[in-house]
Amino acid sequence: MKTILTSHQLAITIKRLAHQVLENHINLENTVVIGIQPRGIFLSDQIVAEIKKQLPAKKIQYGKLDITFYRDDIRKELHEANQTDILFSIEGKKVVLIDDVLYTGRTIRAALDALLDFGRPEKVELCVLIDRRFSRQFPIQPDYVGKSIDSMVSQKVKVFWNKKDGKEEVVFTH
């Protein structure tokens, strides 16, 4: 394993991503934040917590999106669905979609399909912790990036989160 981001670097990166989102959505009035299940929510939870620290008086519309049944690349397997928790319409809203690793773009494509069940957004922006730049199968690019990396197909990027894994770190594995 090779470390991409240490726990300390990860904390700084999450804070930076939250500040970048705030730069473009200063009042949050017409903005919603959506984390992608299962692993994107660990990042979105922390970004939303950081935004709340910066704007404690503002109400943040925050939801969690399950894309299991919108995927086009895992239909042959039986999968356990995660919970979607979006208790508001995204009709006419600016959506900040958050996931941990952007690789082929298939997860994001599925998320865009799933979002339409909750309304037609004015705009969708993508925030990712890790952008694996040269592996896209769809023309999808992030608006907010924690770290861009170049990697081989044989390498895996693993994001460890305290809530799930007991540590916070991003690593390459083989």
C-alpha positions as CSV (number, residue, x, y, z in Angstrom):
1,M,0.0,0.0,0.0
2,K,1.1,3.5,-0.8
3,T,-0.4,6.5,1.0
4,I,-2.1,9.1,-1.1
5,L,-3.5,11.2,1.8
6,T,-2.7,10.9,5.4
7,S,-5.3,11.5,8.1
8,H,-4.0,15.1,8.6
9,Q,-3.9,15.8,4.8
10,L,-7.4,14.3,4.5
11,A,-8.8,16.7,7.1
12,I,-7.2,19.7,5.4
13,T,-8.5,18.6,2.0
14,I,-12.1,18.2,3.4
15,K,-11.9,21.6,4.9
16,R,-10.7,23.1,1.6
17,L,-13.5,21.3,-0.4
18,A,-16.1,22.7,2.0
19,H,-14.7,26.3,1.6
20,Q,-14.7,25.9,-2.2
21,V,-18.3,24.9,-2.2
22,L,-19.1,27.9,0.0
23,E,-17.3,30.2,-2.4
24,N,-19.7,29.3,-5.1
25,H,-22.8,28.9,-2.9
26,I,-22.3,31.7,-0.4
27,N,-25.9,31.9,0.9
28,L,-27.0,28.3,0.4
29,E,-30.6,29.4,-0.2
30,N,-31.0,27.6,-3.5
31,T,-28.4,24.9,-2.9
32,V,-28.7,21.3,-1.8
33,V,-25.9,18.9,-0.9
34,I,-26.3,15.2,-1.9
35,G,-23.9,12.4,-0.8
36,I,-23.8,9.2,-2.8
37,Q,-24.3,6.0,-0.9
38,P,-22.5,4.1,0.4
39,R,-19.0,5.6,0.6
40,G,-19.6,9.2,-0.6
41,I,-21.7,9.9,2.5
42,F,-18.6,9.7,4.8
43,L,-17.1,12.6,2.8
44,S,-20.4,14.5,2.4
45,D,-21.1,14.2,6.2
46,Q,-17.7,15.9,6.9
47,I,-18.1,18.6,4.2
48,V,-21.6,19.5,5.5
49,A,-20.3,19.5,9.1
50,E,-17.5,21.9,8.0
51,I,-20.0,24.2,6.2
52,K,-22.2,24.2,9.4
53,K,-19.1,25.4,11.3
54,Q,-18.7,28.3,8.9
55,L,-22.4,29.2,8.7
56,P,-24.0,28.0,11.9
57,A,-27.2,30.1,11.4
58,K,-27.9,28.7,7.9
59,K,-30.0,25.6,7.3
60,I,-28.4,23.2,4.9
61,Q,-30.5,20.9,2.8
62,Y,-28.6,17.7,2.9
63,G,-29.6,14.3,1.5
64,K,-28.2,10.9,0.8
65,L,-28.7,9.1,-2.5
66,D,-28.7,5.4,-3.2
67,I,-27.9,4.6,-6.8
68,T,-27.9,0.7,-6.5
69,F,-30.8,0.2,-9.0
70,Y,-29.7,2.9,-11.4
71,R,-26.3,1.3,-12.2
72,D,-25.7,-0.2,-15.6
73,D,-22.6,-2.2,-14.8
74,I,-23.9,-4.4,-11.9
75,R,-27.3,-5.6,-13.0
76,K,-26.3,-9.3,-13.1
77,E,-25.5,-9.4,-9.4
78,L,-27.9,-9.2,-6.5
79,H,-27.2,-6.1,-4.4
80,E,-28.4,-4.9,-1.1
81,A,-29.8,-1.4,-1.4
82,N,-28.7,1.5,0.8
83,Q,-31.2,4.0,2.0
84,T,-32.0,7.2,0.1
85,D,-32.7,10.1,2.5
86,I,-33.8,13.1,0.5
87,L,-36.8,14.8,2.1
88,F,-37.0,17.7,-0.2
89,S,-37.4,18.5,-3.9
90,I,-34.4,19.4,-6.0
91,E,-36.6,21.1,-8.6
92,G,-34.8,24.3,-9.7
93,K,-32.1,23.9,-7.1
94,K,-28.3,23.9,-7.4
95,V,-27.1,20.4,-6.4
96,V,-23.7,19.7,-5.1
97,L,-23.2,15.9,-5.6
98,I,-20.5,14.3,-3.5
99,D,-18.6,11.1,-3.8
100,D,-15.3,9.8,-2.6
101,V,-13.6,8.5,-5.8
102,L,-14.3,9.4,-9.4
103,Y,-13.1,6.6,-11.6
104,T,-15.0,5.5,-14.7
105,G,-17.9,8.0,-14.2
106,R,-20.5,5.2,-14.1
107,T,-21.5,5.9,-10.5
108,I,-22.0,9.6,-11.3
109,R,-24.0,8.8,-14.4
110,A,-26.3,6.6,-12.3
111,A,-26.6,9.3,-9.7
112,L,-27.7,11.8,-12.3
113,D,-30.4,9.4,-13.4
114,A,-31.5,8.8,-9.8
115,L,-31.6,12.5,-9.0
116,L,-34.3,13.1,-11.6
117,D,-36.7,11.2,-9.3
118,F,-36.5,14.2,-6.9
119,G,-37.0,17.0,-9.5
120,R,-35.2,18.7,-12.3
121,P,-32.3,20.7,-10.8
122,E,-31.1,24.0,-12.2
123,K,-27.5,22.8,-12.1
124,V,-25.5,19.9,-10.8
125,E,-21.9,20.2,-9.6
126,L,-19.7,17.3,-8.7
127,C,-17.4,17.2,-5.6
128,V,-15.0,14.3,-5.2
129,L,-12.1,13.5,-2.9
130,I,-10.1,11.6,-5.4
131,D,-10.2,12.1,-9.2
132,R,-8.6,9.2,-11.1
133,R,-8.2,11.3,-14.2
134,F,-7.4,8.9,-17.1
135,S,-10.0,6.2,-16.5
136,R,-13.3,7.7,-17.7
137,Q,-15.9,5.8,-19.6
138,F,-18.3,8.8,-19.6
139,P,-17.5,12.5,-20.2
140,I,-17.8,13.5,-16.6
141,Q,-15.5,15.9,-14.8
142,P,-15.6,17.1,-11.2
143,D,-16.1,20.8,-10.2
144,Y,-14.4,20.3,-6.9
145,V,-11.4,17.9,-6.5
146,G,-9.5,17.0,-3.3
147,K,-6.7,15.4,-5.2
148,S,-6.2,14.3,-8.8
149,I,-4.1,11.2,-9.4
150,D,-2.8,9.2,-12.3
151,S,-3.1,5.4,-11.8
152,M,-3.0,2.2,-13.6
153,V,-6.1,0.0,-14.0
154,S,-4.5,-2.6,-11.8
155,Q,-4.2,-0.2,-8.9
156,K,-7.1,0.4,-6.6
157,V,-7.8,3.5,-4.5
158,K,-9.1,2.8,-1.1
159,V,-10.5,5.5,1.2
160,F,-10.6,4.6,4.9
161,W,-13.1,6.5,7.1
162,N,-13.2,6.6,10.9
163,K,-16.9,5.8,11.1
164,K,-16.5,2.6,9.0
165,D,-12.8,1.6,9.1
166,G,-11.5,3.1,12.4
167,K,-9.0,5.3,10.6
168,E,-8.9,8.0,8.0
169,E,-6.5,7.7,5.1
170,V,-6.4,7.3,1.3
171,V,-4.1,4.6,-0.2
172,F,-3.2,2.8,-3.4
173,T,-3.5,-1.0,-3.2
174,H,-2.7,-3.6,-5.9
